[in-house]
């Protein structure tokens, strides 16, 4: 649940000369039942960007798995989107505590810390140095720079969450109207294909489902006149049903 919510941290923004803060909320649901809510505040100062967020299970999901956490990323705008400098997430799930730290240098992952350490099985696809080059974090990696809306769906994201490295490739579906408080206009909808690269156990049921059977779509809207596009909704097929992530509010402040 935390990983799904983190992916959609960015919100529509206008091109600004002075530092501005934007707060967006997202709801994660399954069969119409709310599973989690997230709130993220993004600060854009020239080419520098910082995103701070909170994640928490909600509704019936809180009874089964009470998860709460915070996350942040620092980085700067690049020709492809956001080049991260540091990613942090810390959360509690019941009595368990988890913390992940990822640092970057010259566009490459330079340090990863998992507390507690990841448990690796005997059969494991190990990460190589090449896998960590140009890898993006889950929080800022989904922000895409493109010359026109349809070009968003030609991108491939090199996703890395501190353990799993995967490629997420987009293909164009349709353009449709989209309105939430703070944005009204067109959204570009892409199909998303998940391909595991490293940092996982071969034959893992969840990985195999995401690779071969899960249907995933993501809707992007432009970030003002910056040439950046950010997600406002998504649907992700799982073995128990389709999980949806939907932006439901957007607030700007100086």
C-alpha positions in Angstrom: 0.0 0.0 0.0 2.8 2.4 0.8 4.6 1.7 -2.5 1.3 2.4 -4.5 0.7 5.7 -2.7 4.3 6.9 -3.0 4.3 6.5 -6.8 1.6 9.2 -7.1 3.2 11.9 -4.9 3.5 14.7 -7.5 0.7 17.1 -8.3 -0.1 19.6 -11.1 2.1 22.7 -10.8 2.5 25.9 -12.7 5.8 27.4 -13.8 7.0 29.7 -11.0 9.8 32.1 -10.5 9.6 32.1 -6.7 9.4 29.2 -4.3 5.8 27.9 -4.0 4.2 25.0 -2.1 1.6 22.7 -3.4 -0.4 20.1 -1.4 -2.2 17.3 -3.1 -4.2 14.4 -1.7 -4.8 10.9 -3.2 -7.1 8.1 -2.3 -6.3 4.4 -2.8 -9.3 2.2 -3.1 -10.4 -1.4 -4.1 -14.0 -2.3 -5.1 -15.0 1.2 -4.0 -13.6 0.7 -0.5 -10.9 3.2 0.7 -7.7 1.5 1.6 -5.3 4.4 2.1 -5.0 8.2 1.9 -1.9 10.2 1.2 -1.0 13.9 1.4 2.1 15.4 -0.3 3.5 18.9 -0.2 5.8 19.8 -3.1 8.2 22.8 -3.0 9.6 24.1 -6.3 12.4 26.7 -6.1 13.8 27.3 -9.6 15.2 23.9 -10.7 15.3 22.6 -7.1 12.4 20.4 -5.9 11.5 18.8 -2.6 8.5 16.6 -1.9 7.4 15.7 1.6 4.5 13.3 2.2 2.5 11.2 4.6 0.9 7.8 4.0 -1.7 6.0 6.0 -4.1 3.1 5.6 -7.7 4.1 6.0 -11.2 2.5 6.2 -11.4 -1.2 6.5 -7.7 -1.6 5.6 -6.8 0.0 8.9 -8.3 -2.9 10.8 -6.2 -5.4 8.8 -3.0 -3.5 8.5 -2.5 -0.2 10.3 0.3 1.5 8.4 1.5 5.1 8.8 4.6 6.7 7.3 6.4 9.7 6.0 8.5 10.1 2.9 10.7 12.8 1.3 12.8 13.3 -1.8 15.2 16.1 -2.7 16.4 16.7 -6.3 16.4 19.0 -9.3 14.6 19.2 -12.6 16.4 17.6 -15.5 15.8 17.1 -19.3 13.9 13.9 -18.6 12.0 14.8 -15.4 13.5 14.9 -11.9 17.0 13.9 -11.0 16.9 12.8 -7.4 19.6 13.5 -4.9 18.1 11.7 -1.9 15.0 9.6 -1.1 13.8 8.7 2.3 10.8 6.7 3.6 10.0 5.5 7.1 6.8 3.8 8.2 5.3 1.5 10.8 3.0 -1.4 10.0 1.5 -2.7 13.2 4.5 -3.3 15.5 7.0 -3.4 12.6 9.2 -0.4 11.7 10.7 0.0 8.3 13.1 2.6 6.9 14.6 3.0 3.4 17.3 5.5 2.4 18.6 6.0 -1.2 21.3 8.5 -2.2 22.4 9.4 -5.7 25.5 10.8 -7.3 25.9 11.8 -10.9 22.6 10.2 -11.8 23.5 6.8 -10.2 22.5 5.2 -6.9 25.4 5.6 -4.6 24.0 4.2 -1.4 21.0 2.2 -0.2 20.0 1.5 3.4 17.2 -0.9 4.4 16.3 -1.2 8.1 15.8 -4.0 8.8 17.9 -5.5 6.1 16.2 -7.2 3.1 15.9 -10.9 3.4 17.3 -12.6 0.2 16.3 -16.1 -0.7 18.7 -18.7 -2.1 17.4 -18.0 -5.6 17.7 -14.3 -6.1 18.3 -11.9 -9.0 21.1 -9.7 -7.7 21.5 -6.1 -8.6 24.4 -5.0 -10.7 26.1 -1.7 -11.0 24.5 -1.2 -14.4 21.1 -1.8 -13.0 21.5 1.3 -10.7 22.6 3.7 -13.4 19.9 6.3 -14.1 17.5 4.5 -11.7 14.8 6.7 -10.3 13.1 6.6 -6.9 9.4 5.8 -6.5 8.4 9.3 -5.5 9.9 11.6 -8.2 10.5 9.0 -10.9 6.9 9.2 -12.1 7.3 12.9 -13.1 8.0 13.0 -16.8 9.3 15.7 -19.1 7.9 15.6 -22.7 7.5 18.0 -25.6 3.9 17.1 -26.1 1.3 15.0 -24.2 1.5 11.9 -26.3 5.3 11.7 -25.8 4.7 10.9 -22.2 3.6 7.5 -23.3 6.9 6.8 -25.0 8.9 6.8 -21.8 10.4 3.9 -19.8 11.0 4.5 -16.1 13.9 2.7 -14.4 12.1 2.2 -11.0 14.1 1.4 -7.9 12.7 1.3 -4.3 15.7 0.2 -2.4 15.3 -3.5 -3.2 13.4 -4.1 -6.5 14.7 -2.7 -9.8 12.1 -2.8 -12.6 11.4 -1.1 -15.9 7.9 0.5 -16.3 7.2 1.1 -20.0 4.4 3.3 -21.2 2.3 3.2 -24.4 -0.4 5.6 -25.5 -4.1 4.9 -25.0 -6.2 8.0 -25.2 -6.6 11.7 -24.3 -9.7 12.6 -22.1 -11.1 15.5 -20.1 -10.0 15.5 -16.4 -11.1 17.9 -13.6 -10.1 18.1 -10.0 -9.9 21.1 -7.7 -6.9 23.0 -9.0 -6.8 21.5 -12.6 -9.3 21.3 -15.4 -8.2 20.1 -18.9 -7.0 17.1 -20.8 -5.3 14.0 -19.3 -3.1 11.7 -21.3 -3.8 8.0 -20.5 -1.0 5.5 -20.9 -0.8 1.7 -20.5 2.0 0.7 -18.2 4.0 -2.6 -18.6 6.0 -3.9 -15.7 9.3 -5.8 -16.3 11.3 -6.9 -13.3 15.1 -6.4 -13.7 16.8 -7.3 -10.4 16.3 -7.4 -6.7 13.7 -10.1 -6.5 13.2 -13.9 -6.2 12.4 -15.7 -9.5 9.0 -17.2 -9.4 7.6 -14.8 -6.9 3.8 -14.9 -7.4 3.3 -11.1 -7.1 6.2 -10.3 -9.5 4.9 -12.9 -12.0 1.4 -11.5 -11.9 2.5 -7.9 -12.4 4.7 -9.0 -15.3 2.3 -11.2 -17.1 -1.3 -10.5 -16.1 -1.7 -7.1 -14.4 -3.4 -4.4 -16.4 -2.0 -1.0 -15.5 -3.0 2.5 -16.7 -1.8 5.9 -15.6 -3.3 9.3 -16.5 -1.0 12.3 -16.7 -1.6 16.1 -16.9 0.8 18.9 -17.7 2.6 20.8 -15.0 1.8 24.3 -16.1 4.2 25.4 -18.9 7.3 23.6 -17.5 7.1 20.7 -20.0 6.6 18.3 -17.1 3.7 15.9 -16.8 2.5 14.3 -13.5 0.0 11.5 -12.7 -3.4 12.2 -11.4 -5.0 8.7 -11.5 -4.1 5.1 -12.0 -5.5 1.6 -12.0 -3.5 -1.4 -11.2 -4.7 -5.0 -11.6 -4.0 -7.4 -8.7 -4.9 -11.0 -7.9 -7.8 -9.8 -5.7 -9.1 -6.9 -7.9 -8.2 -3.6 -9.5 -6.7 -1.0 -7.2 -7.3 2.6 -8.1 -5.3 5.7 -7.1 -7.2 9.0 -7.6 -6.2 12.6 -6.9 -9.0 14.3 -5.0 -7.6 17.8 -4.0 -4.9 20.3 -4.9 -4.0 23.4 -2.9 -1.3 26.1 -3.7 0.3 28.4 -1.1 3.2 30.8 -1.0 
